[in-house]
Amino acid sequence: METLFNQLFDYNFYCNKNLIAKVKEMGDVPENSGRLFSHILNAHHIWNKRLINEERSYDVWQIHNIKDWEDIHYENQRATFEVIRNTDDFNKRVEYETTSGRVFTNDLKDILFHIVNHSTHHRGQILKDFRENGFEPLALDYIFFKR
């Protein structure tokens, strides 16, 4: 399972890195795209902090300056790879508190999958926003990454 999660987070890293490069090339990012990408970064950060039982530094919808995206993204990936590398049981139950204060428990594997799936969902929204604002969206399908 470690290999699978490493591949999924490699894919996540690849997509976000390419999206950041595209935004820098565009010079101007649609407002909703910036909001959604900041949310991707924040959610990944928050889940990492839950997994290592530390306080989060970002709010769910906190907006980040584009110049900070790469550093936040890199730190998110580094922290997740550390969790994956140091895990001996992906079925381990993880208790966490949501940003609204509710307590839940899920398997580590489900949380890790959620991080990637959540990012993919919002990247799709960003690419739609690109097209609606006259920018060519990137091809970020998983199979393209694997080719």
Secondary structure as the mmCIF struct_conf table of DSSP 4:
data_model
#
loop_
_struct_conf.conf_type_id
_struct_conf.id
_struct_conf.beg_label_comp_id
_struct_conf.beg_label_asym_id
_struct_conf.beg_label_seq_id
_struct_conf.end_label_comp_id
_struct_conf.end_label_asym_id
_struct_conf.end_label_seq_id
HELX_RH_AL_P HELX_RH_AL_P1 GLU A 2 MET A 26
BEND BEND1 GLY A 27 GLY A 27
HELX_RH_AL_P HELX_RH_AL_P2 GLU A 31 LEU A 51
TURN_TY1_P TURN_TY1_P1 ILE A 52 ASN A 53
BEND BEND2 SER A 57 TYR A 58
TURN_TY1_P TURN_TY1_P2 VAL A 60 TRP A 61
HELX_RH_AL_P HELX_RH_AL_P3 ILE A 66 ARG A 85
TURN_TY1_P TURN_TY1_P3 ASN A 86 ASN A 86
BEND BEND3 ASP A 88 ASP A 88
TURN_TY1_P TURN_TY1_P4 PHE A 90 ASN A 91
STRN STRN1 ARG A 93 GLU A 97
TURN_TY1_P TURN_TY1_P5 THR A 99 SER A 100
BEND BEND4 GLY A 101 GLY A 101
STRN STRN2 VAL A 103 ASP A 107
HELX_RH_AL_P HELX_RH_AL_P4 LEU A 108 GLU A 132
TURN_TY1_P TURN_TY1_P6 ASN A 133 GLY A 134
HELX_LH_PP_P HELX_LH_PP_P1 GLU A 136 LEU A 138
HELX_RH_AL_P HELX_RH_AL_P5 TYR A 142 LYS A 146
#
